Amino acid sequence: MKKRCAKAWLVAGTVLWLSSCLGCGSKRYEDRLQETVKRLRQESGFSGMRPAVQLSGTPVMVQLPRFLAESPLPEDSDARRLKAPSVEIPDLKSTYEGFITDSDGGKQHYYCYLAATKKDPQRQLQQQVGVFPEVGLDWKSVDCERPGGGTEQWKQLQGSGLQQEFYYLDKEGQATYRKMPAEIRLYVRRVGDFFVVIGWRLPAKIGQNIGWEKDLGLDQWAKRVAGGVTLKE
């Protein structure tokens, strides 16, 4: 933890120093400097990610935030935790769980689903997400930053408002399932021979509170995960 924090501070300090140099030289020099600052900011954002994990039976590698559990849920876990109700993500490889601590000291859980399939799943997923009361009309293109700089486009679809059950641990460690309005957000992109699907499901009210960085919510973290997808060399 100390090493990760030290690295983040070093990158942040470098960004600040480089930023202060802008305006001190030729336009060509400033353009190069701006690109360096942008790249370092992106690298700083990925400092909170774990080493990439490989999706079973594929060469697809995915980096996940450290605030998610280090290991995926076991296959014999309760289906209400392991899979997304109402939305069947094809060729689901693993499900990771995270939680936030609420004002009562309880742990409210949320989920990240990772899948890789040979067939384009967008039409199937769009039909299933259509059961949510609030849903986008179609997939939209979003830019996701890559760890080494630059961006790539993913397709995104989201829905919210449907009542679903979420795993909850109270401060005494008693487990229950609480029904509340859910939000689901899906990202799809063809990577090599596979269509990679990254799904997030969480209580709608906590979308801007996951992770530990102020002002970073689901949107930013989800795009970091998507942008960090690679193929094993």
C-alpha positions as CSV (number, residue, x, y, z in Angstrom):
1,M,0.0,0.0,0.0
2,K,2.8,2.4,0.9
3,K,4.6,1.6,-2.3
4,R,1.5,2.3,-4.4
5,C,0.8,5.6,-2.6
6,A,4.5,6.7,-3.0
7,K,4.3,5.9,-6.8
8,A,1.0,7.8,-7.1
9,W,2.6,10.9,-5.3
10,L,5.6,10.7,-7.5
11,V,3.5,10.7,-10.7
12,A,1.3,13.5,-9.4
13,G,4.4,15.6,-8.5
14,T,5.8,15.0,-11.9
15,V,2.6,16.1,-13.6
16,L,2.5,19.3,-11.5
17,W,6.1,20.1,-12.3
18,L,5.6,19.5,-16.0
19,S,2.4,21.5,-16.0
20,S,4.3,24.4,-14.5
21,C,6.7,24.3,-17.5
22,L,4.0,24.8,-20.0
23,G,4.3,28.2,-21.7
24,C,8.1,28.3,-21.1
25,G,9.2,27.3,-24.6
26,S,8.5,26.8,-28.3
27,K,5.1,25.5,-29.5
28,R,6.6,22.2,-30.6
29,Y,8.2,21.7,-27.1
30,E,4.9,22.7,-25.4
31,D,2.9,20.2,-27.6
32,R,5.3,17.4,-26.6
33,L,5.1,18.5,-23.0
34,Q,1.3,18.5,-23.0
35,E,1.3,14.9,-24.4
36,T,3.6,13.8,-21.6
37,V,1.4,15.4,-19.0
38,K,-1.6,13.7,-20.4
39,R,0.1,10.3,-20.5
40,L,1.3,10.7,-16.9
41,R,-2.1,11.6,-15.7
42,Q,-3.5,8.5,-17.3
43,E,-0.8,6.3,-15.8
44,S,-1.6,7.9,-12.4
45,G,-5.2,7.0,-12.8
46,F,-4.3,3.3,-13.4
47,S,-2.1,3.1,-10.3
48,G,-5.1,1.9,-8.3
49,M,-5.5,-1.1,-10.5
50,R,-4.5,-4.7,-9.8
51,P,-2.2,-6.7,-12.1
52,A,-4.2,-8.0,-15.1
53,V,-6.1,-11.3,-14.8
54,Q,-6.7,-13.7,-17.7
55,L,-10.2,-14.7,-18.6
56,S,-10.6,-18.5,-18.6
57,G,-10.2,-20.1,-22.0
58,T,-9.2,-16.9,-23.7
59,P,-6.1,-14.7,-24.2
60,V,-8.1,-11.7,-22.8
61,M,-6.4,-9.9,-19.9
62,V,-8.4,-7.5,-17.7
63,Q,-7.2,-5.1,-15.0
64,L,-9.5,-4.5,-12.1
65,P,-9.6,-1.8,-9.3
66,R,-8.1,-2.8,-6.0
67,F,-11.3,-2.0,-4.2
68,L,-12.9,-5.1,-5.7
69,A,-12.2,-8.5,-4.1
70,E,-8.9,-9.9,-5.1
71,S,-10.5,-13.2,-6.2
72,P,-13.7,-13.9,-8.1
73,L,-16.8,-15.3,-6.4
74,P,-16.7,-19.2,-6.3
75,E,-18.9,-20.9,-8.8
76,D,-21.1,-22.3,-6.1
77,S,-22.0,-18.9,-4.7
78,D,-25.7,-17.8,-4.4
79,A,-26.9,-17.0,-7.9
80,R,-28.1,-13.6,-6.7
81,R,-24.5,-12.7,-6.2
82,L,-22.9,-14.7,-9.1
83,K,-25.1,-13.5,-12.0
84,A,-27.0,-10.4,-13.0
85,P,-30.8,-10.9,-12.6
86,S,-32.8,-10.2,-15.7
87,V,-29.7,-9.9,-17.9
88,E,-27.9,-13.1,-18.9
89,I,-24.4,-12.2,-19.9
90,P,-23.2,-14.8,-22.4
91,D,-20.0,-16.8,-21.6
92,L,-19.6,-15.3,-18.2
93,K,-16.1,-16.1,-17.0
94,S,-16.0,-14.5,-13.5
95,T,-17.8,-12.2,-11.1
96,Y,-16.0,-9.9,-8.7
97,E,-17.7,-8.3,-5.7
98,G,-17.1,-5.0,-3.9
99,F,-18.8,-3.1,-1.2
100,I,-19.3,0.3,0.4
101,T,-19.8,0.8,4.1
102,D,-23.0,2.6,4.8
103,S,-23.9,5.0,7.7
104,D,-25.1,2.1,9.8
105,G,-21.7,0.3,9.5
106,G,-23.1,-2.3,7.2
107,K,-21.6,-3.5,3.9
108,Q,-23.6,-2.9,0.7
109,H,-22.3,-5.1,-2.1
110,Y,-22.0,-4.5,-5.9
111,Y,-20.7,-6.5,-8.8
112,C,-18.4,-6.6,-11.8
113,Y,-19.0,-9.3,-14.4
114,L,-16.4,-10.3,-17.0
115,A,-17.2,-12.3,-20.1
116,A,-15.7,-13.1,-23.5
117,T,-17.8,-14.6,-26.3
118,K,-17.3,-15.4,-30.0
119,K,-20.7,-14.1,-31.0
120,D,-21.6,-10.4,-30.9
121,P,-23.9,-10.1,-27.9
122,Q,-25.1,-6.5,-28.3
123,R,-28.6,-7.3,-29.6
124,Q,-29.3,-9.9,-27.0
125,L,-28.1,-7.7,-24.2
126,Q,-30.1,-4.7,-25.4
127,Q,-33.3,-6.7,-25.4
128,Q,-32.7,-7.9,-21.8
129,V,-31.7,-4.5,-20.5
130,G,-34.9,-3.2,-22.0
131,V,-36.9,-4.5,-19.0
132,F,-35.3,-1.7,-16.8
133,P,-37.7,1.3,-16.4
134,E,-35.0,3.8,-17.3
135,V,-32.8,2.7,-20.2
136,G,-30.8,4.2,-23.0
137,L,-32.4,3.7,-26.5
138,D,-29.3,2.2,-28.0
139,W,-25.6,1.4,-27.5
140,K,-23.5,4.5,-27.5
141,S,-19.7,4.8,-28.2
142,V,-17.6,6.0,-25.3
143,D,-13.8,6.8,-25.2
144,C,-11.9,4.8,-22.6
145,E,-8.4,5.8,-21.7
146,R,-5.6,3.3,-22.0
147,P,-2.8,2.9,-19.4
148,G,0.0,3.8,-21.8
149,G,-1.8,6.8,-23.3
150,G,-4.5,7.3,-25.9
151,T,-8.0,6.0,-25.9
152,E,-10.1,3.4,-27.6
153,Q,-13.9,3.2,-28.2
154,W,-16.2,0.8,-26.4
155,K,-19.9,0.4,-26.8
156,Q,-21.9,1.2,-23.6
157,L,-25.5,0.5,-22.6
158,Q,-27.1,1.2,-19.2
159,G,-30.4,0.8,-17.5
160,S,-31.7,1.6,-14.0
161,G,-34.8,1.6,-11.8
162,L,-35.6,-2.1,-11.7
163,Q,-36.0,-3.6,-8.2
164,Q,-33.3,-6.2,-7.6
165,E,-31.8,-8.0,-4.6
166,F,-28.3,-7.1,-3.3
167,Y,-26.2,-8.9,-0.7
168,Y,-25.8,-7.0,2.5
169,L,-23.8,-7.6,5.7
170,D,-24.8,-5.6,8.8
171,K,-22.2,-4.4,11.3
172,E,-22.8,-7.6,13.3
173,G,-21.9,-9.8,10.3
174,Q,-25.5,-11.0,9.6
175,A,-26.1,-11.6,5.9
176,T,-29.4,-10.6,4.1
177,Y,-30.5,-9.7,0.7
178,R,-32.1,-6.2,0.3
179,K,-34.3,-5.3,-2.6
180,M,-33.7,-1.8,-4.1
181,P,-33.5,0.0,-7.4
182,A,-30.6,-1.3,-9.4
183,E,-28.3,0.2,-12.1
184,I,-26.6,-2.0,-14.7
185,R,-24.0,-0.8,-17.1
186,L,-22.5,-2.9,-19.9
187,Y,-19.4,-2.3,-22.0
188,V,-18.7,-4.3,-25.2
189,R,-15.8,-4.3,-27.6
190,R,-14.3,-6.8,-30.0
191,V,-10.8,-7.7,-28.8
192,G,-9.0,-10.2,-31.1
193,D,-11.4,-13.1,-31.7
194,F,-13.6,-12.3,-28.8
195,F,-16.3,-9.8,-27.9
196,V,-15.4,-8.8,-24.4
197,V,-18.3,-7.8,-22.1
198,I,-17.7,-5.9,-18.8
199,G,-20.9,-5.5,-16.7
200,W,-21.4,-3.5,-13.5
201,R,-24.5,-3.9,-11.3
202,L,-25.0,-1.9,-8.2
203,P,-27.7,-0.2,-6.1
204,A,-28.5,2.9,-8.0
205,K,-27.9,5.2,-5.0
206,I,-24.2,4.3,-4.6
207,G,-23.0,4.8,-8.2
208,Q,-20.8,7.8,-7.3
209,N,-19.4,6.3,-4.1
210,I,-17.5,3.2,-5.2
211,G,-13.7,3.3,-4.9
212,W,-11.6,5.6,-2.7
213,E,-10.9,8.6,-4.9
214,K,-13.0,11.7,-4.4
215,D,-15.2,12.6,-7.4
216,L,-14.6,9.3,-9.1
217,G,-17.7,7.1,-9.5
218,L,-18.8,4.2,-11.6
219,D,-18.4,6.0,-14.9
220,Q,-14.7,6.7,-14.5
221,W,-13.8,3.3,-12.9
222,A,-15.7,1.4,-15.5
223,K,-14.0,3.1,-18.4
224,R,-10.6,2.5,-16.8
225,V,-11.3,-1.3,-16.6
226,A,-12.5,-1.3,-20.3
227,G,-9.5,0.8,-21.4
228,G,-7.1,-1.6,-19.7
229,V,-8.2,-4.7,-21.6
230,T,-5.4,-6.4,-23.6
231,L,-4.5,-9.7,-25.2
232,K,-1.9,-12.0,-23.6
233,E,1.2,-12.0,-25.7
